[in-house]
Amino acid sequence: MSSPDPKVRAARNDSTPAVRGPVVAITGAATGVGARLTERLAASDEIKQVIAIDERRGECTAAQWHILDVRDPAIAEKLRGADVVVHLALDLDLETDAAARTAYNVRGTQTVLTAAAAAGVHRVVLCTSAMVYGALPENELPLSEDSELKATAEATGVGDLLEIERLARRAPRAHPGLNVTVLRPAVLVGGTDTALTRYFESPRLLVVAGSRPTWQFCHVDDLCSALEYAVLEKVEGDLAVGCDGWLEQEEVEELSGIRRMELPSTVALGAAARLHRIGLTPSPAGDLAYTMHPWVVSVSRLHDAGWRPQWTNEEVLAELLAEVEGRHTVAGRRLGRKDATAAGAAGATVALLGAAAVVRRARKRRGV
């Protein structure tokens, strides 16, 4: 049988309906969640085009790349023609200087929101964390998505996230016609490095006496699917993202096979504050609250829209334990294998406390 006439083939191609989905710009597209979302949306039949923005080019060849800092006002021109912007260019690295981190996160979000409005973008999707609700002993299980944001700026990066939440609330008033959707994931797992994932790198799980830890996880793949829902306008407003339900501390210990080390709150909090203050550990004492008190969230709005997590808390915990295998952390500080093996959990903690005491004595001698 002869092949179709070239004119017939051209006519068939012309009659193929064009993708009518949105043009989506993603900041922070080269790494982490941004890279995963870029690949996902670029492969979707419901997305017309993906514009990827970062300070270096990522691996997704199907996206249109722009290389620049999100704080650069020139980003407005790169966003022209986009229907939706997903802003994921955040620095929450434990090792980053706190002032530099805040300057990048807050200024970047301000610039993206202003640039999006100037470029005629109608929707911006931001991603913070369920940590903004705060970890408090009186929290309900689970917290409603409309619960008051009671977190303070005492934990790593949470002050930045609270400021981003404030900018999100203000943006529609400052820029009429701009819709802002905020996603708040639970403990994020899947190529992430945070104070909460490092908790599971310790040879013993620190438990503060009298506390009631509860654990709810969110796999990055589930976060990406939730972000896609927001991009396609299947959901809007403030949304929590995570696995259904939660795990009690005893369940975590049984599933992980890691035993606890229990300390009085005054000892644990005091030591954490001192060690951070003298620079021995990256995590401030405020991070401990999220391992002490509940901050589990309902994901009812996504559920109502038909979204379901593909991962359970048990599965995400197993994934996390596989990721951190071979790493050794005490009080948020990474140790070499030799140090961890020699010290053990209690020994390493004592060593850190001892080092803190030595530094304090040295400072007193110098009159600092």
N, C-alpha and C positions, 0 to 999 in steps of 0.2 A: 504494500500500500504506500502511495507517495506521501511525502510529508506535507503538511498544510502550507498554503501559499503564505509568503512572508507578510502580505498585507492583512491576511486573516489573523495571523498571530498577533500583529500589531493592534488590530481591532480588539482582539480578546484581552490583550494587556491593558488597553485603554479603558475597557469596560470593568476591569477589576476595581472594586470600590477602594478608595483611599482610606487609610487609617484615620479615624475621626477623633481619636483620643487626644489627651492633652500633650503639650510640649512641657517637659519637666526639667527644671534645672536643679542640680544637686551640688551643694557645697561640701567640701571634705570628701570628695568622690574617689580619691586615690587609695584610701586605706580604711580599714575597720568596717563599721556599719555602712559608711558611705560607699565603699567599693562593692559590698554585697548588694546594696540597693541599686546601684548603677547597673550592675550585671543583670539583676532581676528585671528592672524596668526596661532595659534595652532589649531584652528578649521577649517582652510582653506584646501581644497583639492589640492590647488596649491602650498602648502608649505610642503616640505619634513620633516623638523624638526625645532623646535625653541629652541635655547640655551638662557636661561634667566640669566642675570648677574646683581647682586645688592649686597648691603651690608647686606641685610636680604632676607629671602625666601618669595616670594609672594604666591598668592593663586592659580595660574594656575598649576594644577597637570600634565597637558599634556606636559609641557616644561621640559627641562633638566636644572637644576639650578646649578649655581656656585656662591658662596658667597665670594665676595671680593670687595675691593675698586678699581674703574676704574683707579686710578693713580698707581696701583701696576703693575710693568712690567710683573709679572706672568700672566697677562691677555692674553698675546700672546699665551700661551699654551692652554688656554680655548677657544680661537678663531680658533684654528687649525681645519680644516674641514668645517668651515663656508664659504659660498659663499658671503654673504652680512652681514654687521654689521649696525645696526641702533643705533646710539649713542644718547640716551635720558637722560643720567645721568648728568643733569644740576641743579645747585642750583640757583634759582632766587627768593628766599624767601626775602621778604621785611625786615624781622627782622635779617637776617644773617649779620654778620660783613662784610663790603664791601671787605676788603683785603682778608679775608678767603674765601669769595665767589669767587673772581677772581682766587685765587690760585687753588681752586678746579675745576672751570670750564675750565680754560685754560690748566692747567696741565693735567686734565682728558682727554680733547680732543686731546692734543699732544700725550699722551700715547696710546690712542685708535687708532689713525691714524698710529702711528709707529708700534704698535702691529699687526694691521690688515695687513699691508704690509709684516711684518715678517712672519705672519701665512699663507700667500698666498691668503688672501681675495681679491676679485677683485672689490668690490664695498662697499663704506661706505656712509651711508645716515645720514646727520646732520640736525638738526632742530634749527633754530634761531628765527627770528621774522621779520615781515614787518617793525618793528620799525627801522631797520637798514637803511632804505631809508631816515629817518629823517622826522620830521613834520615841514614843512616850508610854509609860506603864499603863495609862488609862485609855489607850487607843482601843477602839472596837475592832473585832475580827469578823469580817474584813472592814476596812475603811471605805466609805462611800467616795466616789470620784468627786463629789461636791464638798467633801470635808475641807475644813479650813487648813491652809498651809501653815503648820506650826513649827516647821524646822527653823533652826538658827544657823548662823554662818560658821558654827564651830567645827563642822566636819569638812573633809577635803572637797573643795569645789562646790559645796552646797550653797554658799553665799552667792556664787556666780549664777547657779541655777535659779535661785530665788529672784535675782535681778533680771534674768531672762524671762521668768514668768511675769514679772512686773511690766517689762517691755511688751510682752505679748498682750497683756490686758489693755495697755495704753495705745497700741498701734492702731486698732480700728477707729479709735476716736481721733487720733492724729492724722490718719489717712483713710477717710471715708471710702468705702468700697473694697477695702482690703480685709479679707477674712484670714484669721489666724487660728490654726489648730495646734494643740500641744499634746504630745504623747509623753507619758510618764512610765517608763519601764521599771519593773522590779529589779532585783539583783541580776545584772546583765552578764551572760555567759556566752562564750564563743569567740576566742581570740582576744579577750579583754584582760586588763590588768588593773585592778582597783583594790582599795583597802579591804573590800568584802570578799573578793576572790582570793586575796593573799591570806585571809583568815584560814583557808583550807590548805595552805602550804605549811602550816605549823605542825610540829610533831605532836602537839597536844592542842585541843580546842579550848581556848580560854573562855571560861564561863564565870561571870561575876555573880557572887553569892546573892541569892534573893531575886535574881532577874528571871524573866521569862522570854527567852529568845524564840522567835518563830522565823521560818525561812520560806520565802517565795521567790522563785527564780523566773527569769525570762531569757529564752534562747534568742540569739541575734536573728535567726531565721524567722522566728515568730514576730520579732520587732519589725523586720523588713516587710512581712506580709501585712502587718497592721499599718505601717507607713504607706503601703500601696493602697490600702483601703482609704486612707486620708487623701492621698493624691487623686484617687478616682471619685472623691466626694461621696463616698458611701457612709462616712462618719464625719463629724465636726465637733468643735468645742474642745474640752479638756478630757483626755482619755487615759486611763491606766492600762498597761499592757503587762501580761504575765501569765504564768501557768495557773490553772484552776486550783484553788485551795492553797494549803501550806503544809510545811513539815515542822513538827515540834523539835526542840533540840535533841531530845532522846532518840527520835527517829533518825535525825542526821548522824548522830554518833553511831547508831546501829548500822545504818547503810554505809557509812564511810569507813567504819572500823577504827576510827581515831578516837582515843579516849580523851576525856576532859581534864583540864587543870582548873580547879575552882579557887578564886581569890576573893577576899573581901573587896567591896566597891571602893573603899578609901585607898586601899593598896593599888588596885588595878588602875583607877582613874588618876591617882596621884603620880604613879610611876609613868603612865602614858604621857601625862602633861610634861613632866620633867624631861623625859627622854626626847620628846619632840622639841621642847624649848632649847635644848642644848645641841640639837641637830643630829642626834644618834638615830632617830627613826623618822620616816616621812609622814607618818600618820598622827594627826593631833588627837587629843583625848576625845574630842567630839565624835570621832569615828566609832568609838566603843559603844555609843548609845545604840547604834544600828545592829549590834550583836547582843544587846541586852533586852531591848523592848520591842514590842510588835509594831510593824508598819506594813502589814499585809493589805493589799488593795483589791477591791472588787473590779472586775473587768466587764461590767454589765453593758456598758454602751457598745463596746465592740461585739459582745455576744448578741445584743439586740439587732445589730446590723448583719448578723450571719457569720461573723468571724469566729474561728475556734483555734486555740493554740494546738500545734502539732506535737508539742513536747509536754511531758509531765514533769513535776518537780523532781521526782525520783530519777528520771532520765537525764535531766539537766545537771543534777548533782553528780551523776556518774560521769557525764561528759566533762564537768569541771575537774573532778578528781583525776581523770585521765590526762587532762591538759597540764595540771600542776605537778604531776608525778616527777620526782627528781628535784623539785625546787624546795628550798628550805627557808622559811621565814619565821622570825620571832618578833612580835610587837611591830609588824609591818616592815621590818628590816630584813632584806635578803641576806642569807648567809651562804658561804661556800659549803660544799659537801663535807669537807674536812671539819670545818667549824661545827656544823650541825651534828655530825656523827660524834664528835668528841664531847660536845656540850649536852646534848639531849634537851628536852623541853625546859625542865626546871633549871638545869645548869645554865642554859643560854639566857634565860630570864634573869637569873642571879648575876650572870656576867654583865648583862646590859645595865642592871641596876648598880652593880659595882662600878662600872665605867662611869655612870652618871655621878656617883659619889666622888670618884677621883677627880672628875672635871670640876665639880663644885668646890672641892678642897683647893684645887689649883687656882681657881678664880679668886677664892677668898685670900689666898696667899699673895696674889697679884693686886688685890684690892679692887677687883672688877665687880 
